[in-house]
Amino acid sequence: MATTVKVWFDKEGDFLEVLFSDKPGYMRETDSDAVMERVDEQGNLLGFSIMQVSKLATDKPLVAELLSGAKI
């Protein structure tokens, strides 16, 4: 089964958003200051946002723990 992913980059706001679903949800913090996850009322992962993309280090990956066991 294929999954559609929507990706937006807001140059002015300097953030990248990746959505796995168009369902209503809300943003919540992760263990990384640069990453927020979007979840629905049941806690299922709907997507994530990366803040201040232009300031990320280029010599190492950004690592953040998103919901474990999330239904994507």
C-alpha distances in whole Angstrom, upper triangle without the diagonal:
4,7,10,13,17,19,23,26,29,32,35,34,32,29,25,23,19,17,14,15,17,19,22,23,26,27,28,30,28,30,31,33,31,27,27,23,22,21,21,24,23,22,18,18,17,18,21,24,27,30,33,31,34,36,33,35,34,35,32,29,28,27,26,25,22,22,21,18,17,14,12
4,7,10,13,16,20,23,26,29,32,30,29,26,22,20,16,14,11,13,15,17,21,22,24,25,26,28,27,29,29,31,28,25,25,22,20,20,21,24,23,22,18,17,16,16,19,22,24,28,30,28,31,33,30,32,31,32,30,27,26,25,25,24,21,21,21,19,17,14,11
4,6,10,13,17,20,23,26,28,27,26,23,19,16,13,11,7,9,12,14,18,18,21,21,23,24,23,26,26,27,25,22,21,18,17,17,17,21,20,19,15,14,12,12,15,18,21,24,27,25,28,30,28,29,29,30,28,24,23,23,22,21,18,18,19,17,14,12,8
4,7,10,13,17,20,23,25,24,23,20,17,14,11,9,6,8,10,13,16,17,20,20,22,24,23,26,25,27,24,21,20,17,16,17,17,21,21,20,16,14,12,12,14,17,19,22,25,23,26,28,26,28,28,30,28,24,23,23,22,22,19,19,20,19,16,14,10
4,7,10,13,16,19,22,21,20,16,13,10,7,6,5,7,10,13,15,16,18,17,20,21,20,23,22,23,20,17,17,15,13,15,16,20,20,19,15,13,10,9,11,13,15,19,21,19,22,24,22,25,24,26,24,21,20,20,19,19,16,17,19,18,15,14,10
4,7,10,13,16,19,18,17,14,11,8,6,5,7,8,9,13,15,15,17,16,19,20,20,23,22,22,19,17,16,14,13,15,17,20,21,20,17,14,11,9,11,12,14,17,19,17,20,23,21,24,24,26,25,21,20,20,19,20,18,19,21,21,18,17,13
4,7,10,13,16,15,14,11,7,6,4,6,9,11,12,15,17,17,17,16,18,19,19,22,20,20,17,15,14,14,13,16,18,22,23,21,18,15,12,10,10,10,11,14,16,14,16,19,18,21,20,23,22,19,17,18,18,19,17,19,21,22,19,18,15
4,6,9,12,11,11,8,6,5,7,9,12,13,13,16,17,17,17,16,18,19,20,22,20,19,16,14,14,15,14,17,19,23,24,22,20,17,14,11,11,9,11,12,14,12,14,17,17,20,20,23,22,19,18,19,19,21,19,21,24,25,21,21,18
4,6,9,9,7,6,4,6,9,12,15,17,17,20,20,19,19,17,19,19,20,22,19,18,14,14,15,16,16,19,22,25,27,25,23,19,17,14,12,10,9,10,11,9,11,14,14,17,17,21,20,18,16,19,19,21,20,22,25,27,24,24,21
4,6,5,6,5,6,8,12,14,18,19,18,21,20,20,19,17,19,19,20,23,20,18,15,15,15,17,17,20,23,26,28,26,24,21,19,16,14,11,10,10,10,10,11,14,15,19,19,23,22,20,18,21,20,23,22,24,27,29,26,26,24
4,6,5,7,8,11,15,17,21,22,22,24,24,23,22,20,22,22,22,24,21,19,16,16,17,19,20,24,26,29,31,29,28,24,22,19,17,13,12,11,10,9,9,12,14,17,18,21,22,20,19,22,22,25,24,27,30,32,29,29,27
4,5,8,11,13,17,19,23,24,23,25,24,24,22,20,22,22,23,25,22,19,16,17,18,20,21,25,27,30,32,30,29,26,23,20,18,15,14,11,10,11,11,13,16,19,20,24,24,23,21,24,23,26,25,28,31,33,30,31,29
4,6,9,11,15,17,21,22,21,23,22,21,19,16,18,18,19,21,18,16,13,14,15,17,18,21,24,26,29,26,26,23,21,18,15,12,11,8,8,9,10,12,14,18,19,23,23,21,19,21,20,23,22,25,28,30,27,28,26
4,7,10,14,17,20,22,22,24,23,22,20,17,18,18,18,20,16,14,11,13,14,16,18,21,24,27,29,26,26,22,21,17,14,11,9,6,5,6,7,9,11,14,16,19,19,18,15,18,18,21,21,24,27,29,26,28,25
4,7,10,13,17,18,18,20,20,18,17,14,15,15,15,17,14,13,9,10,11,13,14,18,21,24,26,23,22,19,17,13,10,7,5,5,6,6,8,10,11,15,16,19,18,16,14,16,15,18,17,20,23,25,23,24,22
4,7,10,14,16,16,18,19,17,16,14,15,15,15,17,15,14,10,10,10,12,13,16,19,23,24,21,20,16,14,11,8,6,5,7,8,7,10,12,12,15,16,19,18,15,13,15,14,17,16,18,21,23,20,21,19
4,7,10,12,12,15,15,14,13,11,14,14,14,17,15,15,12,10,9,10,10,13,16,19,21,18,17,13,11,7,6,4,6,9,11,10,14,16,15,18,19,22,20,17,14,16,14,16,14,16,19,21,18,18,15
4,7,9,11,13,14,13,14,12,14,15,15,18,16,17,14,11,11,9,9,12,15,18,19,17,15,11,9,5,5,6,9,12,15,13,16,18,17,20,20,22,20,17,15,15,14,15,13,15,17,18,15,15,12
4,6,7,10,11,11,12,12,14,16,16,19,18,19,16,13,12,10,8,10,12,16,17,15,12,9,6,4,7,9,12,15,18,17,20,22,20,23,24,26,24,20,18,18,16,16,13,14,17,17,13,13,10
4,7,9,12,12,14,14,16,18,17,20,20,21,19,16,14,11,10,10,12,15,15,14,11,8,5,5,9,12,15,18,21,20,23,25,23,25,25,27,25,21,19,19,17,17,13,14,15,15,11,10,7
4,5,9,10,12,13,16,19,19,22,22,23,21,18,15,12,10,10,10,13,14,13,10,9,5,7,11,13,17,20,23,22,25,27,26,28,29,31,28,25,23,22,20,19,15,15,17,16,12,11,8
4,7,9,12,13,17,19,20,24,24,24,22,19,16,14,10,11,10,13,15,15,12,11,8,9,12,14,18,20,23,23,26,28,27,30,31,33,31,27,25,24,22,22,18,18,20,19,16,14,12
4,6,10,13,15,19,20,24,24,24,23,20,17,14,10,9,7,10,12,12,10,10,7,10,13,16,19,21,25,25,28,30,29,32,33,35,32,29,26,25,23,21,18,17,19,18,14,13,12
4,7,10,14,17,19,23,23,23,22,19,15,13,9,8,6,8,11,12,11,11,9,11,13,15,19,21,24,25,28,29,29,32,33,35,33,29,26,26,23,22,18,17,20,19,16,15,14
4,7,10,13,15,19,20,20,19,16,12,10,6,5,4,7,9,9,9,9,7,9,11,13,17,18,22,23,26,27,26,29,31,33,30,27,24,23,20,19,15,14,17,17,14,14,14
4,7,10,13,17,17,17,16,14,10,8,5,6,6,8,11,10,11,10,9,10,10,12,15,16,20,21,24,25,24,27,29,31,29,25,22,21,18,17,14,14,17,18,15,16,16
4,7,10,13,13,13,13,10,6,6,4,6,9,11,13,11,12,10,10,9,8,9,12,12,16,17,21,21,21,24,26,28,25,22,19,18,15,14,12,12,16,18,15,16,16
4,7,10,11,11,12,9,6,5,6,8,10,12,13,10,12,11,11,11,9,10,12,13,17,18,22,21,20,23,25,27,24,21,18,16,13,12,10,11,14,16,14,16,17
4,7,8,8,9,7,5,6,9,11,14,15,16,13,14,12,14,12,10,10,11,12,15,16,20,19,18,20,23,24,21,19,15,14,10,10,9,11,14,17,15,18,18
4,5,7,8,6,6,7,10,12,15,17,17,13,14,12,14,12,10,10,11,12,15,16,19,18,16,18,21,22,19,16,12,10,7,7,7,9,12,15,14,17,17
4,7,9,8,9,10,14,15,19,20,20,16,17,15,17,15,13,13,12,13,16,17,20,18,16,17,20,20,17,15,11,9,6,6,8,11,13,16,16,19,20
4,5,5,8,10,14,16,20,22,22,18,19,16,18,15,12,11,9,10,12,13,16,14,12,14,16,17,14,12,9,7,5,8,10,13,15,19,18,21,21
4,6,8,11,15,17,21,22,23,20,21,18,19,16,13,11,9,8,10,12,14,12,11,14,17,18,16,14,11,11,9,11,13,15,18,22,20,23,23
4,7,10,14,17,20,23,24,20,20,17,17,14,10,8,5,5,7,8,11,10,9,12,14,16,14,12,9,9,9,12,12,16,18,22,20,22,21
4,7,10,13,17,19,20,16,16,13,14,11,7,6,5,6,9,10,13,13,11,14,16,18,16,13,9,9,7,9,9,12,15,18,16,19,18
4,7,10,13,16,17,13,14,11,11,9,6,5,7,8,12,13,16,16,15,18,20,22,19,16,13,12,9,10,9,11,14,17,15,17,16
4,6,10,13,14,10,10,7,8,6,4,6,9,11,15,15,19,19,18,20,22,24,21,18,14,13,10,10,7,8,12,14,11,13,13
4,7,10,11,9,8,6,5,5,5,8,11,13,17,17,21,22,21,23,25,27,24,21,18,17,13,13,10,10,13,14,11,12,12
4,7,8,5,5,5,5,7,9,11,15,17,21,21,25,25,24,27,28,30,27,23,20,19,15,14,10,9,12,13,9,10,10
4,5,5,5,7,7,10,12,15,18,20,24,24,28,29,28,30,32,34,31,27,24,22,19,17,14,12,14,14,11,11,11
4,5,8,10,10,13,15,18,21,23,27,27,31,32,30,33,35,36,33,30,27,25,21,19,16,13,16,15,13,13,14
4,6,9,11,14,16,19,22,24,28,29,32,33,31,33,35,36,33,30,27,24,21,18,15,12,13,12,10,10,13
4,6,9,11,13,16,19,21,25,25,29,29,27,30,31,33,29,26,23,21,17,14,11,8,10,10,8,9,11
4,6,9,12,15,18,21,25,25,28,29,27,29,30,32,28,25,22,20,17,14,10,8,10,9,5,6,8
4,6,8,12,15,18,21,21,25,25,23,26,27,28,25,21,19,17,14,12,8,7,9,9,5,6,6
4,7,11,14,17,21,20,24,25,23,26,27,28,26,22,19,18,15,14,11,10,13,13,9,8,7
4,7,10,14,17,16,20,21,19,22,23,25,22,19,16,15,13,13,9,10,13,14,10,11,9
4,7,10,14,13,17,18,16,19,20,22,19,16,13,13,10,11,8,11,14,15,12,14,12
4,6,10,10,13,14,13,17,18,20,18,15,12,13,11,13,11,14,17,19,16,17,16
4,7,6,10,11,10,13,14,17,15,12,9,11,10,13,12,15,18,21,18,20,18
4,6,9,9,9,13,15,18,16,14,11,13,12,15,15,18,21,24,22,23,22
4,6,6,7,11,13,16,15,14,12,14,15,18,18,21,24,27,25,27,25
4,5,6,9,10,14,13,12,10,13,14,17,18,21,24,26,24,26,24
4,6,9,10,13,14,13,12,16,17,21,21,25,27,30,28,30,27
4,6,9,12,12,12,11,14,16,20,21,25,27,30,28,30,28
4,6,9,9,9,7,11,13,17,18,22,24,27,26,28,26
4,6,6,7,8,11,14,18,20,24,25,28,27,30,28
4,6,7,9,13,16,19,21,25,26,29,28,30,28
4,7,10,13,16,20,22,26,27,29,29,31,29
4,7,9,13,16,19,22,23,26,25,28,26
4,6,10,13,15,19,20,22,22,24,22
4,7,10,12,16,18,20,20,22,21
4,7,10,13,14,17,17,20,19
4,6,10,11,15,14,17,17
4,7,8,11,11,15,15
4,6,9,8,11,12
4,6,5,9,10
4,5,9,11
4,6,9
4,6
4
